[in-house]
Structure formats: C-alpha cells, structure tokens
Amino acid sequence: MTIALPSAMHDAREVGSPGPSRFMRVEGLGKAYGPNTVLADVTLDIVPGEIHAIIGENGAGKSTFMRLLSGHVRPTAGTISLDGRPIAFSGPPAAEAAGIVLVHQEILLAEGLTVAENLFLGRELTRRGMVDDRAMRRIASEKLAAIGCTVSPDMAIRKLAIADRQLVQIARALLDDHRLVIFDEPTAVLTNEEVGRLLDVIRGLRARGVAVLYISHRLDEVEQIADKITVLRDGRMIGSYVGHTLTQADMARLMVGRELSMLYPPKRGVCGGAPLLEVEHAHVPGFIEDVSFTLRAGEVLGFGGMIGAGRSELFEALLGLRPGKAGAVRVSGKPVRIRSPLDGIEAGIGYLTEDRKGKGLLLKERLAPNLTLSALSRFHRRPFLETRREDAALGAAIERYDIRLRSRHLVAGQLSGGNQQKLLLAKVLMTDPAIVIIDEPTRGIDIGNKRQIYTFIQDLLQAGKGCIVISSDLQELIGLCDRILVIRAGRIAAELSGEAMTEHNVILAATGSREPLASPQETPR
C-alpha cells in the first residue's frame, strides 16, 4: 500500500554534495552479525544546531545506529565522516574525545557512589593533588538545577527513584560541552513536568549550535521538538522529513508501514462486575497515608499522579515487597493476608513491575527460566526440572504473545524492550491470576507493541479478570481505563470516570490545583 504524506521528501543535503554546515555524515551505514543484517544503507547528515529525531518500532535499528555513531560498535558497511574526513571510533572514549556523547536509556550509574561522584567518575577534579569534593559538589548542584533535578549531590544513587537516576545520568552526559548529544528514550521515566524541562534543555543545546539526535517512542515529543525526522523500519531507512510536515499519525504509519487502527481497544462500558480486590485504609510509611479502593471483574482501574506520589509503593506494599499495612484486603470477597509475592500469587494476584530490567527479568538468564520462574512448581518433578515442558511453555508464550526473537537460546537481556515486556507479561500470566497489576505497561515501547499489550489487557477482561494499570502516560490512562484514581500526597485526590477522564482533570488532581475539575464541556481540547 502506498502511503501519501504531506511534504514527505528527503532533505536535499542528504543526497547532494556536502553542505558547509554539516558536522557529520553517515553514508551507506550498515551493521551485520554474521548472516544477520540488523541495519543497512543509512545515509544522512547531522547538522549543528538541529534536533534530528530517529523513530521506528523496536527492532527497527535505532539502537544499532546510535551505538555505531557513539563508538560502541563498528559498522560492517558504509562510512562515518566527521568534518569531511572518514573516521572509525575505537570505542566510546574516542567518540567522546571527538565531541559525541550518548545518553543511554538504561541507567548506567554506580549505585554505591553519590550523585556528585557519579557525575565526575573518571574525570574527578583535583586541587593540589587531592580530589576537590567541594568543587565537584558545587558544579554538580549547578548542572542538576539546570535540568530541574532537585536531589542532593551527596545522595547515594541507590537511594534515588528511577526518574531521578535518569536525570542524574543526563546531567553527567551534559557535564562537558559536546558537538553531538544522542538521547535514547530520555523521558521514559519522567513526569510531564520533568519532560517539559528536559525539552527546554535540549532546545538550549540547539540554540548553542549543538547537534542533537533524539530517539523516542513518544511521538508527541517528536512532534514538538524535531527539526528533522528520520524513520527506520526493519533495519532500513524509510526517509528523512522536515519535522513540521509530519503529524503523529503520519509518523506511526511510516514506522509500521501500514494504516493503524485506533490504538486503544473499545471499552466495555460501565463495569458492574463483582468486586475482585478490595483494599481498605492502606498505609505505606513515607508514601501512602490512607487509601481505599475496589477493583471489579472486567474493569481496568487506573492509578495516576506524579512520580513519587506513592502509586508504585502502594502496590509494592500490598504484595509484600516493602513495609506497609491495610485495615483489610479481600480477594473475591475473602480476607487475605499477603506477606510476600508468593502469597500474592496464591491469592490470585499477578504483579508486573515498572522496572522490568532490574526487578522483573533475569537479564543474563535464558528465556524459558524467566518465563516459568513464578510457576516453577508446574514444571518441577522432584528432584528434576521438566525442561521439555518448560520449552513447550516458552513456545506457546512466543506464539501467544508474539515475542519476536532470532533464537530461543537468547538471554532475556538480548530482547528488545517491547519483547522483554511481553515476556514479563507472559511470566506474570503463567500463574493464571484473577487480578493483574501492571506498573507502566508500555514505558519505552514502540507503538506496535503498545497496541498488542493493550489487546492482551482487553483479553483479560473478556475472561472475567480485573486489571490495575499504573501509568505516567495520561493518554494511556484515559484510553485504556474505565476509572482513574489520582493519588496526591499519599491519598486519593480524585476518582474520574466517563467523560470526566481528561488530561486536564488528571493534572489538576495530581498537582493539587485549586481550580475546580472541568466538566466535559469545559475541558480544554
């Protein structure tokens, strides 16, 4: 099918003679691992003072492309030219010496060190032959403040929330001046307010003449900030486009190569099923003061609020993952006492953590053990593990959840983000829970995988189960949920349903604004 798009054309500088303002040119760039080609024939210019977005589904080649430019891997085809001269980086330090830095999506910080020590790790400031801690703390405070991060430079990384760790990682990358900064999903764990501040920082880099490559699945951000957009699909470059000529719908069609139906499945309407999970007067020290709620069969119940409001901590405490207590917890009307995740599984509750890499999956372990870990008793015949049944379960999960992989012999860390999330969902559902709690279901996942995960959630409802979704993506909460509970300062600040579920109302409740919640007719569009 031909996709017609407004003003969708290659920039002439990318196919013509070198322009005077070009900083870097990649031509025919490709990467293969043995017979498997993961990137092929990418040709484009990177220009100072330009924000160039790279978009595509998981597996499209974005990660490979940025790793080639930042010296993490070497190309097997094509050339990279810097200031008109071919160059081959021996590794990331060589790329950084040339003025190129990559801000990774994964948190790559030393957890046992402080914020300031991480910012200056390997490049410590000295005075009279001694490490100058005072100067490093002062500069760290300035760099953190510049991107809206309020954590103390003396705080240990292990004590920080995921969003704060990401901001520290960004501050570390921006500590020195660079000619090209590559951002890989920099806002995946940030609140809307933090996203706005970071985008302003990136605009500031552009104003100073820094070239920016911006990789994101959040197409609204790309639409806001990109001067140019390059689309990759299946390891090949589809085209480069002037930023303002593409809508989000245009970008999505180019990424997947077909028209997309509506992202969110149709809702089932007002849910009047029997109560599945009832929680009364939950309390989590330092996070939740007094929260009560009910989840009903066939319902998606959303939890919104700012990062740090206590949403994740509430459910971690309910599942025995952190200290907390509740006046009562009932599953299908029966009181339960949950002191560990195993108690939760036995009560019929499945929990999908927001931190799939750190807490959800064993990244260095094979796929089958990752899948069956929560339901190991089903595959264990003392004293042996029935690996044949385990492999059969993996095959069924690969087919059921469309987990795309080159080989079953991969370890979990070798899967793309979307396929890791589908593997984690399959793991959670292996125990056949009646209640499924999903924290940030589509963080860092491309639009095609998002649609699939939403469909899997809809299938749960069709089977009479109930689902709780914790999300920082307001469009996701509104598009997916039947009701939204907004948490602020440890309490439920608002319950929204029907036409009252708008981004405007969620933000008002989450921030504690004194402005009254808008009626459907008054809600800004």
Buried (B, 14 or more C-beta within 10 A) or exposed (E): EEEEBEEBEBBEBBEEEEEEEBBBBBBEBBBBEEEEBBBBBBBBBBBBBBBBBBBBBBBBBBBBBBBBBBBBBEBBBBBBBBEEEEBEBEEBEBBBEBBBBBBBBBBEBEEEBBBBBBBBEEEBBEEEEEEBBEBBBBBBBEBBEBBBBEBBBEBBBEEBEBBBBBBBBBBBBBBEEBBBBBBBBBBBBBBBBBBBBBBEBBBEBBEEEBBBBBBBBBBEBBBBBBBBBBBBBBBBBBBBBBBEEBEEEBBBBBBBBEEEEEBBBEBBEEBEBEBBBBBBEBBBEEBBBEBBBBBBBBBBBBBBBBBEBBBBBBBBBBBBBBEBEBEEBBBBEEEBEBEEBEBBBEBBBBBBBBBBBEEBBEBEEBBBBBBBBBBEEEBBEEEEBBEEBBBEBBEEBBEEBBBBBEEEEEBBEBBBBBBBBBBBBBBBBBBEBBBBBBBBBBBBBBBBBBBBBBEBBBEBBEEEBBBBBBBBBBEBBBBBBBBBBBBBEBBBBBEBBEEBBBBBBBBBBBBEEEEEBBEEEEBEE
